[in-house]
Amino acid sequence: MAMSQIDKQFGQGSVMKMGEKAAMNIEAIPTGALSLDLALGIGGLPRGRVTEIYGPE
């Protein structure tokens, strides 16, 4: 199974299913836009994660 291969290669916890864990304490980098920081739910962009933001221009 692909998920077990990813866990083996990158370590346990590298793949998670949505809703599997209640909440994680993740350090955030503020964007400088209060409304965006609030919408992201953690006060900014998660440090050490890949983040993609898209939508209408």
PDB file of N, CA, C and O in Angstrom:
ATOM      1  N   MET A   1       0.847  -1.187   0.000  1.00  0.00           N
ATOM      2  CA  MET A   1       0.000   0.000   0.000  1.00  0.00           C
ATOM      3  C   MET A   1       0.890   1.248   0.000  1.00  0.00           C
ATOM      4  O   MET A   1       1.933   1.266   0.654  1.00  0.00           O
ATOM      5  N   ALA A   2       0.491   2.257  -0.710  1.00  0.00           N
ATOM      6  CA  ALA A   2       1.294   3.473  -0.865  1.00  0.00           C
ATOM      7  C   ALA A   2       1.522   4.191   0.460  1.00  0.00           C
ATOM      8  O   ALA A   2       2.616   4.695   0.710  1.00  0.00           O
ATOM      9  N   MET A   3       0.498   4.242   1.312  1.00  0.00           N
ATOM     10  CA  MET A   3       0.649   4.970   2.580  1.00  0.00           C
ATOM     11  C   MET A   3       1.701   4.323   3.472  1.00  0.00           C
ATOM     12  O   MET A   3       2.460   5.030   4.134  1.00  0.00           O
ATOM     13  N   SER A   4       1.761   3.005   3.502  1.00  0.00           N
ATOM     14  CA  SER A   4       2.762   2.335   4.335  1.00  0.00           C
ATOM     15  C   SER A   4       4.167   2.559   3.776  1.00  0.00           C
ATOM     16  O   SER A   4       5.128   2.647   4.540  1.00  0.00           O
ATOM     17  N   GLN A   5       4.295   2.651   2.462  1.00  0.00           N
ATOM     18  CA  GLN A   5       5.595   2.938   1.853  1.00  0.00           C
ATOM     19  C   GLN A   5       6.059   4.352   2.204  1.00  0.00           C
ATOM     20  O   GLN A   5       7.238   4.572   2.480  1.00  0.00           O
ATOM     21  N   ILE A   6       5.131   5.306   2.191  1.00  0.00           N
ATOM     22  CA  ILE A   6       5.470   6.692   2.549  1.00  0.00           C
ATOM     23  C   ILE A   6       5.871   6.767   4.012  1.00  0.00           C
ATOM     24  O   ILE A   6       6.859   7.420   4.348  1.00  0.00           O
ATOM     25  N   ASP A   7       5.115   6.102   4.896  1.00  0.00           N
ATOM     26  CA  ASP A   7       5.468   6.074   6.317  1.00  0.00           C
ATOM     27  C   ASP A   7       6.850   5.463   6.521  1.00  0.00           C
ATOM     28  O   ASP A   7       7.630   5.950   7.340  1.00  0.00           O
ATOM     29  N   LYS A   8       7.155   4.402   5.782  1.00  0.00           N
ATOM     30  CA  LYS A   8       8.453   3.741   5.912  1.00  0.00           C
ATOM     31  C   LYS A   8       9.582   4.665   5.453  1.00  0.00           C
ATOM     32  O   LYS A   8      10.633   4.735   6.089  1.00  0.00           O
ATOM     33  N   GLN A   9       9.357   5.368   4.350  1.00  0.00           N
ATOM     34  CA  GLN A   9      10.401   6.229   3.787  1.00  0.00           C
ATOM     35  C   GLN A   9      10.585   7.523   4.575  1.00  0.00           C
ATOM     36  O   GLN A   9      11.717   7.955   4.792  1.00  0.00           O
ATOM     37  N   PHE A  10       9.481   8.151   5.009  1.00  0.00           N
ATOM     38  CA  PHE A  10       9.555   9.473   5.633  1.00  0.00           C
ATOM     39  C   PHE A  10       9.290   9.473   7.132  1.00  0.00           C
ATOM     40  O   PHE A  10       9.435  10.510   7.779  1.00  0.00           O
ATOM     41  N   GLY A  11       8.908   8.341   7.694  1.00  0.00           N
ATOM     42  CA  GLY A  11       8.686   8.250   9.127  1.00  0.00           C
ATOM     43  C   GLY A  11       7.217   8.223   9.504  1.00  0.00           C
ATOM     44  O   GLY A  11       6.352   8.719   8.782  1.00  0.00           O
ATOM     45  N   GLN A  12       6.967   7.627  10.656  1.00  0.00           N
ATOM     46  CA  GLN A  12       5.602   7.503  11.169  1.00  0.00           C
ATOM     47  C   GLN A  12       4.984   8.888  11.370  1.00  0.00           C
ATOM     48  O   GLN A  12       5.631   9.784  11.912  1.00  0.00           O
ATOM     49  N   GLY A  13       3.754   9.062  10.942  1.00  0.00           N
ATOM     50  CA  GLY A  13       3.064  10.334  11.097  1.00  0.00           C
ATOM     51  C   GLY A  13       3.223  11.270   9.920  1.00  0.00           C
ATOM     52  O   GLY A  13       2.677  12.373   9.936  1.00  0.00           O
ATOM     53  N   SER A  14       3.963  10.856   8.889  1.00  0.00           N
ATOM     54  CA  SER A  14       4.131  11.721   7.721  1.00  0.00           C
ATOM     55  C   SER A  14       2.869  11.774   6.871  1.00  0.00           C
ATOM     56  O   SER A  14       2.688  12.702   6.084  1.00  0.00           O
ATOM     57  N   VAL A  15       2.000  10.787   7.026  1.00  0.00           N
ATOM     58  CA  VAL A  15       0.714  10.765   6.328  1.00  0.00           C
ATOM     59  C   VAL A  15      -0.382  10.672   7.376  1.00  0.00           C
ATOM     60  O   VAL A  15      -0.339   9.812   8.256  1.00  0.00           O
ATOM     61  N   MET A  16      -1.363  11.558   7.279  1.00  0.00           N
ATOM     62  CA  MET A  16      -2.488  11.536   8.216  1.00  0.00           C
ATOM     63  C   MET A  16      -3.781  11.648   7.433  1.00  0.00           C
ATOM     64  O   MET A  16      -3.829  12.296   6.388  1.00  0.00           O
ATOM     65  N   LYS A  17      -4.816  11.024   7.934  1.00  0.00           N
ATOM     66  CA  LYS A  17      -6.138  11.140   7.330  1.00  0.00           C
ATOM     67  C   LYS A  17      -6.854  12.325   7.964  1.00  0.00           C
ATOM     68  O   LYS A  17      -6.711  12.580   9.160  1.00  0.00           O
ATOM     69  N   MET A  18      -7.623  13.047   7.155  1.00  0.00           N
ATOM     70  CA  MET A  18      -8.372  14.197   7.666  1.00  0.00           C
ATOM     71  C   MET A  18      -9.293  13.753   8.796  1.00  0.00           C
ATOM     72  O   MET A  18     -10.001  12.754   8.670  1.00  0.00           O
ATOM     73  N   GLY A  19      -9.282  14.494   9.894  1.00  0.00           N
ATOM     74  CA  GLY A  19     -10.143  14.201  11.026  1.00  0.00           C
ATOM     75  C   GLY A  19      -9.620  13.093  11.917  1.00  0.00           C
ATOM     76  O   GLY A  19     -10.290  12.707  12.875  1.00  0.00           O
ATOM     77  N   GLU A  20      -8.431  12.569  11.620  1.00  0.00           N
ATOM     78  CA  GLU A  20      -7.875  11.465  12.398  1.00  0.00           C
ATOM     79  C   GLU A  20      -7.436  11.928  13.784  1.00  0.00           C
ATOM     80  O   GLU A  20      -7.634  11.218  14.770  1.00  0.00           O
ATOM     81  N   LYS A  21      -6.848  13.102  13.860  1.00  0.00           N
ATOM     82  CA  LYS A  21      -6.392  13.656  15.132  1.00  0.00           C
ATOM     83  C   LYS A  21      -7.175  14.927  15.416  1.00  0.00           C
ATOM     84  O   LYS A  21      -7.527  15.670  14.500  1.00  0.00           O
ATOM     85  N   ALA A  22      -7.443  15.167  16.684  1.00  0.00           N
ATOM     86  CA  ALA A  22      -8.258  16.324  17.063  1.00  0.00           C
ATOM     87  C   ALA A  22      -7.575  17.643  16.696  1.00  0.00           C
ATOM     88  O   ALA A  22      -8.144  18.452  15.964  1.00  0.00           O
ATOM     89  N   ALA A  23      -6.381  17.860  17.191  1.00  0.00           N
ATOM     90  CA  ALA A  23      -5.671  19.114  16.919  1.00  0.00           C
ATOM     91  C   ALA A  23      -4.186  18.905  17.140  1.00  0.00           C
ATOM     92  O   ALA A  23      -3.774  18.048  17.921  1.00  0.00           O
ATOM     93  N   MET A  24      -3.391  19.696  16.446  1.00  0.00           N
ATOM     94  CA  MET A  24      -1.944  19.634  16.611  1.00  0.00           C
ATOM     95  C   MET A  24      -1.443  21.021  16.972  1.00  0.00           C
ATOM     96  O   MET A  24      -1.987  22.023  16.507  1.00  0.00           O
ATOM     97  N   ASN A  25      -0.418  21.079  17.790  1.00  0.00           N
ATOM     98  CA  ASN A  25       0.191  22.353  18.148  1.00  0.00           C
ATOM     99  C   ASN A  25       1.275  22.647  17.112  1.00  0.00           C
ATOM    100  O   ASN A  25       2.366  22.080  17.175  1.00  0.00           O
ATOM    101  N   ILE A  26       0.975  23.531  16.160  1.00  0.00           N
ATOM    102  CA  ILE A  26       1.878  23.831  15.059  1.00  0.00           C
ATOM    103  C   ILE A  26       2.318  25.286  15.153  1.00  0.00           C
ATOM    104  O   ILE A  26       1.487  26.184  15.286  1.00  0.00           O
ATOM    105  N   GLU A  27       3.625  25.517  15.083  1.00  0.00           N
ATOM    106  CA  GLU A  27       4.148  26.883  15.089  1.00  0.00           C
ATOM    107  C   GLU A  27       3.765  27.566  13.780  1.00  0.00           C
ATOM    108  O   GLU A  27       3.847  26.961  12.711  1.00  0.00           O
ATOM    109  N   ALA A  28       3.348  28.826  13.867  1.00  0.00           N
ATOM    110  CA  ALA A  28       2.877  29.548  12.683  1.00  0.00           C
ATOM    111  C   ALA A  28       3.717  30.796  12.432  1.00  0.00           C
ATOM    112  O   ALA A  28       4.265  31.395  13.357  1.00  0.00           O
ATOM    113  N   ILE A  29       3.803  31.166  11.167  1.00  0.00           N
ATOM    114  CA  ILE A  29       4.464  32.402  10.744  1.00  0.00           C
ATOM    115  C   ILE A  29       3.366  33.374  10.332  1.00  0.00           C
ATOM    116  O   ILE A  29       2.678  33.120   9.343  1.00  0.00           O
ATOM    117  N   PRO A  30       3.175  34.484  11.054  1.00  0.00           N
ATOM    118  CA  PRO A  30       2.121  35.435  10.698  1.00  0.00           C
ATOM    119  C   PRO A  30       2.310  35.981   9.285  1.00  0.00           C
ATOM    120  O   PRO A  30       3.435  36.233   8.853  1.00  0.00           O
ATOM    121  N   THR A  31       1.208  36.159   8.575  1.00  0.00           N
ATOM    122  CA  THR A  31       1.260  36.680   7.204  1.00  0.00           C
ATOM    123  C   THR A  31       1.283  38.198   7.172  1.00  0.00           C
ATOM    124  O   THR A  31       1.688  38.794   6.174  1.00  0.00           O
ATOM    125  N   GLY A  32       0.848  38.829   8.264  1.00  0.00           N
ATOM    126  CA  GLY A  32       0.724  40.281   8.282  1.00  0.00           C
ATOM    127  C   GLY A  32      -0.686  40.730   7.944  1.00  0.00           C
ATOM    128  O   GLY A  32      -1.017  41.909   8.077  1.00  0.00           O
ATOM    129  N   ALA A  33      -1.521  39.789   7.504  1.00  0.00           N
ATOM    130  CA  ALA A  33      -2.931  40.074   7.205  1.00  0.00           C
ATOM    131  C   ALA A  33      -3.768  39.365   8.267  1.00  0.00           C
ATOM    132  O   ALA A  33      -3.927  38.145   8.223  1.00  0.00           O
ATOM    133  N   LEU A  34      -4.301  40.124   9.215  1.00  0.00           N
ATOM    134  CA  LEU A  34      -5.031  39.548  10.338  1.00  0.00           C
ATOM    135  C   LEU A  34      -6.174  38.647   9.883  1.00  0.00           C
ATOM    136  O   LEU A  34      -6.373  37.569  10.443  1.00  0.00           O
ATOM    137  N   SER A  35      -6.924  39.076   8.877  1.00  0.00           N
ATOM    138  CA  SER A  35      -8.057  38.265   8.416  1.00  0.00           C
ATOM    139  C   SER A  35      -7.585  36.917   7.862  1.00  0.00           C
ATOM    140  O   SER A  35      -8.251  35.904   8.076  1.00  0.00           O
ATOM    141  N   LEU A  36      -6.462  36.886   7.160  1.00  0.00           N
ATOM    142  CA  LEU A  36      -5.923  35.628   6.634  1.00  0.00           C
ATOM    143  C   LEU A  36      -5.409  34.748   7.768  1.00  0.00           C
ATOM    144  O   LEU A  36      -5.656  33.542   7.782  1.00  0.00           O
ATOM    145  N   ASP A  37      -4.697  35.347   8.716  1.00  0.00           N
ATOM    146  CA  ASP A  37      -4.191  34.582   9.855  1.00  0.00           C
ATOM    147  C   ASP A  37      -5.335  33.921  10.622  1.00  0.00           C
ATOM    148  O   ASP A  37      -5.224  32.765  11.031  1.00  0.00           O
ATOM    149  N   LEU A  38      -6.423  34.646  10.816  1.00  0.00           N
ATOM    150  CA  LEU A  38      -7.588  34.082  11.506  1.00  0.00           C
ATOM    151  C   LEU A  38      -8.239  32.980  10.677  1.00  0.00           C
ATOM    152  O   LEU A  38      -8.651  31.957  11.224  1.00  0.00           O
ATOM    153  N   ALA A  39      -8.335  33.176   9.373  1.00  0.00           N
ATOM    154  CA  ALA A  39      -8.949  32.174   8.500  1.00  0.00           C
ATOM    155  C   ALA A  39      -8.128  30.888   8.464  1.00  0.00           C
ATOM    156  O   ALA A  39      -8.689  29.800   8.335  1.00  0.00           O
ATOM    157  N   LEU A  40      -6.813  31.001   8.578  1.00  0.00           N
ATOM    158  CA  LEU A  40      -5.953  29.820   8.566  1.00  0.00           C
ATOM    159  C   LEU A  40      -6.098  29.000   9.845  1.00  0.00           C
ATOM    160  O   LEU A  40      -5.766  27.815   9.863  1.00  0.00           O
ATOM    161  N   GLY A  41      -6.593  29.624  10.914  1.00  0.00           N
ATOM    162  CA  GLY A  41      -6.907  28.902  12.136  1.00  0.00           C
ATOM    163  C   GLY A  41      -5.764  28.710  13.114  1.00  0.00           C
ATOM    164  O   GLY A  41      -5.995  28.280  14.243  1.00  0.00           O
ATOM    165  N   ILE A  42      -4.542  29.014  12.716  1.00  0.00           N
ATOM    166  CA  ILE A  42      -3.407  28.855  13.633  1.00  0.00           C
ATOM    167  C   ILE A  42      -2.608  30.142  13.780  1.00  0.00           C
ATOM    168  O   ILE A  42      -1.553  30.161  14.414  1.00  0.00           O
ATOM    169  N   GLY A  43      -3.120  31.215  13.189  1.00  0.00           N
ATOM    170  CA  GLY A  43      -2.462  32.510  13.323  1.00  0.00           C
ATOM    171  C   GLY A  43      -1.426  32.803  12.261  1.00  0.00           C
ATOM    172  O   GLY A  43      -0.603  33.702  12.431  1.00  0.00           O
ATOM    173  N   GLY A  44      -1.452  32.070  11.179  1.00  0.00           N
ATOM    174  CA  GLY A  44      -0.505  32.307  10.093  1.00  0.00           C
ATOM    175  C   GLY A  44      -0.268  31.044   9.297  1.00  0.00           C
ATOM    176  O   GLY A  44      -1.068  30.110   9.327  1.00  0.00           O
ATOM    177  N   LEU A  45       0.853  31.031   8.579  1.00  0.00           N
ATOM    178  CA  LEU A  45       1.220  29.861   7.779  1.00  0.00           C
ATOM    179  C   LEU A  45       1.984  28.873   8.649  1.00  0.00           C
ATOM    180  O   LEU A  45       2.847  29.290   9.423  1.00  0.00           O
ATOM    181  N   PRO A  46       1.698  27.588   8.549  1.00  0.00           N
ATOM    182  CA  PRO A  46       2.397  26.611   9.382  1.00  0.00           C
ATOM    183  C   PRO A  46       3.877  26.518   9.015  1.00  0.00           C
ATOM    184  O   PRO A  46       4.231  26.339   7.850  1.00  0.00           O
ATOM    185  N   ARG A  47       4.728  26.641  10.021  1.00  0.00           N
ATOM    186  CA  ARG A  47       6.183  26.569   9.801  1.00  0.00           C
ATOM    187  C   ARG A  47       6.568  25.134   9.432  1.00  0.00           C
ATOM    188  O   ARG A  47       6.129  24.175  10.066  1.00  0.00           O
ATOM    189  N   GLY A  48       7.400  25.013   8.389  1.00  0.00           N
ATOM    190  CA  GLY A  48       7.897  23.705   7.991  1.00  0.00           C
ATOM    191  C   GLY A  48       6.936  22.894   7.151  1.00  0.00           C
ATOM    192  O   GLY A  48       7.147  21.699   6.947  1.00  0.00           O
ATOM    193  N   ARG A  49       5.875  23.529   6.657  1.00  0.00           N
ATOM    194  CA  ARG A  49       4.891  22.827   5.834  1.00  0.00           C
ATOM    195  C   ARG A  49       4.806  23.500   4.469  1.00  0.00           C
ATOM    196  O   ARG A  49       5.112  24.685   4.335  1.00  0.00           O
ATOM    197  N   VAL A  50       4.398  22.754   3.478  1.00  0.00           N
ATOM    198  CA  VAL A  50       4.147  23.315   2.156  1.00  0.00           C
ATOM    199  C   VAL A  50       2.717  23.822   2.153  1.00  0.00           C
ATOM    200  O   VAL A  50       1.796  23.072   2.478  1.00  0.00           O
ATOM    201  N   THR A  51       2.513  25.085   1.790  1.00  0.00           N
ATOM    202  CA  THR A  51       1.188  25.693   1.797  1.00  0.00           C
ATOM    203  C   THR A  51       0.887  26.259   0.424  1.00  0.00           C
ATOM    204  O   THR A  51       1.705  26.966  -0.165  1.00  0.00           O
ATOM    205  N   GLU A  52      -0.296  25.942  -0.080  1.00  0.00           N
ATOM    206  CA  GLU A  52      -0.733  26.473  -1.375  1.00  0.00           C
ATOM    207  C   GLU A  52      -2.028  27.230  -1.151  1.00  0.00           C
ATOM    208  O   GLU A  52      -2.982  26.696  -0.585  1.00  0.00           O
ATOM    209  N   ILE A  53      -2.055  28.467  -1.596  1.00  0.00           N
ATOM    210  CA  ILE A  53      -3.254  29.294  -1.487  1.00  0.00           C
ATOM    211  C   ILE A  53      -3.690  29.637  -2.898  1.00  0.00           C
ATOM    212  O   ILE A  53      -2.890  30.118  -3.702  1.00  0.00           O
ATOM    213  N   TYR A  54      -4.941  29.394  -3.197  1.00  0.00           N
ATOM    214  CA  TYR A  54      -5.431  29.690  -4.543  1.00  0.00           C
ATOM    215  C   TYR A  54      -6.844  30.230  -4.457  1.00  0.00           C
ATOM    216  O   TYR A  54      -7.517  30.076  -3.438  1.00  0.00           O
ATOM    217  N   GLY A  55      -7.281  30.850  -5.505  1.00  0.00           N
ATOM    218  CA  GLY A  55      -8.624  31.399  -5.572  1.00  0.00           C
ATOM    219  C   GLY A  55      -8.682  32.480  -6.631  1.00  0.00           C
ATOM    220  O   GLY A  55      -7.708  32.717  -7.346  1.00  0.00           O
ATOM    221  N   PRO A  56      -9.823  33.130  -6.727  1.00  0.00           N
ATOM    222  CA  PRO A  56      -9.952  34.186  -7.732  1.00  0.00           C
ATOM    223  C   PRO A  56      -9.017  35.349  -7.412  1.00  0.00           C
ATOM    224  O   PRO A  56      -8.758  35.658  -6.249  1.00  0.00           O
ATOM    225  N   GLU A  57      -8.524  35.980  -8.460  1.00  0.00           N
ATOM    226  CA  GLU A  57      -7.614  37.112  -8.268  1.00  0.00           C
ATOM    227  C   GLU A  57      -8.380  38.386  -8.049  1.00  0.00           C
ATOM    228  O   GLU A  57      -7.778  39.445  -7.869  1.00  0.00           O
TER     229      GLU A  57
END
